[in-house]
Amino acid sequence: MHPSLQGIRSEPPQLVPARRDDFEAVATLFAALHAYNASLNAQFALADDWQPLLREHFLRTHATDSALWLLAWYQQHPIGLLIVEQHLDSPLFRHRAWIELVALYVDPTYRGGGLAQRLLEEGRQWATRHGASHMQLYVTAHNERARALYRRCGWQPIQEIWCLTLSSEPPSHPFPADPSCTGELLNNGHHHLALKTHQQAAQHLTKDSSLDDPSQHAERNSYL
């Protein structure tokens, strides 16, 4: 067993909502998550100006009731990140409000000790306190290990998004705005496989650390 993993089992990391001064920790983990996402699919690569955009969104939402930015700290080092937010879909749909699991990441050195499950459980409890009937996340279709982890934690697939590659050339002019989008920074993105959990199913969160590999989670995910 890696010494770091052995350490977090004897001294569990502290899970603390991110403060204003914690943005650099958030950004570091967020960047690592999406570097992995981009290795699965280049469409997940972050934009050149992603950091100031994320900072603005973080400063606007981290201390509100509409989002939870949760950091896992071990010996003063940030090793895990969870982002959940209230989501409101297009008014075209009757059931358009839910809690979205936007990001989940654990530093590779500290995987396998159950930290991903702890972060997921904190997100579930936060959603329950906010009266949500369900949560949703998005994960890459080829990310089998992450999908297995989520299934173990009570999540169920409800939707697939299929892609047809048309051209390797970038569009010559920008596409018109999508009227179904609300404009929330982290609620719009690349969604490959939608998963949903009901509160009853989510209560069966497993302690099986063999699937604790949230880097496999491609949220836009973050999604997930």
N, C-alpha and C positions, 0 to 999 in steps of 0.2 A: 504494500500500500504506500502511495506517495505520502511523504511527511506532511504536506499541506492538507491532504485529505484526512489524514489521521488527526491533524490538529483541529479541523472544524468539527469533527465528531466529538472530540473531548471539550471543545470550546465553541459552541454554535455561533455562527455569525449573527450580528445584530441587524434586524430589519427596521429601517428608519425612513419615514417619508423625506424625500429630498427637500433641502432648503435652498433658498436663493443662491447661496454661495457654493452649492454643490454642482453647479452646471457642468464644470469641467469633468467631474466624475461621471455624470450622466452621459456627456458627449463621448467620452472615451469608450464606455461600454456600448453605447449606441453605434459608434463607428465600427467596433469589433464585430458586433452582430451583423451589420450590413456588409462588411467585408466578406463574411462567410456566405451571406445571402447571394452576393454577387458571384461568388465562386460556384454556386449552384446554377445561377442564371444571371447573365449580364444585365438583364432588364431590371434587376434589383439594385444596381449601382446607384450610389447617392450622387446628387447633383454637386457641381463645384461649389455652390454657395449654400450647401445644406446646413452648415453649422450656425450662421447667423439666423437662418430661418427657424431652426430648431430652438435656438436660444430665445427668440421672440415668443415662440409658442410655449416654451417651458415657463418663462417669466410670467406669461399671461395666465397660465392654467395650474401651475404646480400647487398653489395655495388655495385653490377653489374647490367647491364640492363636486365639480364636474369631472375631475380627473384624480388619479392616484399615481404619483411618480415615486416608486419605492426602491431604495438602495439597500443592498446587503453589504455590510461592513465587517471585515475580519482584521483585527489588529490594525485599525486605522486605514485599511486599504479597501477601496470599493471593489467587490468581486461579483456582484450580481445586480441586475436591473429588471424591474417590472414596471410597465406602463399600462394602465387601464383607463378608459375614458367612456363617458356617456356618448352614445351615437344616436343621431336622428337622421333617418333615411328620407327619401323623397316623399312628399305628401301624397303621391300617387298610391302609396301602399298603406293598408290598414294597420298592419303591425310593423311600425317603422322605428321604434325606440328600443334600444338594448344597450348593454354594457359591452364594449369591445376590448378584448385583450390585444393591445397594440404591440407590445414588445416584451420579450422574455429572453434573458441572457445570463449565463454564469461563466465566469472566467474558466478556461479549460483546466487550469491547475486544480480547481476546487470542485470539479464535477464528480458525481458518484456518491455524494454524501447526503442526498435528499434535499438540497437547497432549492432546486427547481420546484419540487412539490410544495415546499414551504411558501415560496413566492406565489405559486398558483393558489394555494389556500388563502393567503392574505388577500389576493384579488377577489376570490369568491366571497369572502366575508365582507369585503368592502361593497361589492355589488349587492349582496343581501341587505346590508344596512341601508342602501339607497333604494330598496324596494324593487329591484330588477327581477323579472321572471326568468331571464336567461342571459348568458354571455355568448359572444361569438369571437372567433379568431380566424386567421388565414395562415395557411402553411403550404409550402411548396409541395406539389404532387409527388415529387421524387424523394421527399424527405421522410423515408420510411421510419426511421428511429424516432423522430419527433412525433409522427402520427401515432406510433405505438405508445409513446409517453402520454399523449393527450387522451387516447382511448382508455388507458389505465386510470386516468384521473377523471373519467366520467364524460368526456367529450364524445360527440357523435357527428359524423359527416352529414351535412344536409344539402350541400350544393357543390357542383364542380364548375370551373370556368375553363373552357378549352381555347387554345390559341392556334391560329394559322399564320405562319410566317409568310409575308407577302414580298418583302424586299429588305435588303441589307442597307439600303440608302436611307438617310434621314429625310423626313418630309421637307419639301421645298418651302412650305408655308405652314404656320401653326394651325392646329386643328381648332375649331370653335369650342367654346367652353361647354362642358357637360352640365346640362341644367339639373341633373339629378344630384349633383354634388353640393354639399352645404358650404364648402370653403374651408372646413377644418383641416389643418395641415396634416394630421396623422390619421384622419379618417378617409383620406383618398389615396389610392395607390394601387399596386399590382396585387391582385387577389387570385391565387391559384386554386386553393381548395378550402372551402369554408367549413368550419366545424362549429358545433353548437353544444352547449351543455345546459341542462336544466338543473335547478338547485338540488333536486332530489338525487340526481345521478352524481353531481359534483361532491356530494357528501362522502363518497366512497374513494376519496383520494388515497392512493397507494403510498406506502413507504418503501416500495421496491426501488432501491437506488440504482439498479442495473440499467434503468432507462433514463437516468438523470443526465441528459445531454442536451441542454437547451440551446446550445449553439446550432443544433440541427434545426432549430425552430426558425423558419424564415418568415417573419412576420411580413411583410411588405417588402411586409411585415417587415414590419417588424415583421403584422402582423407578424407573431408569431410570428 
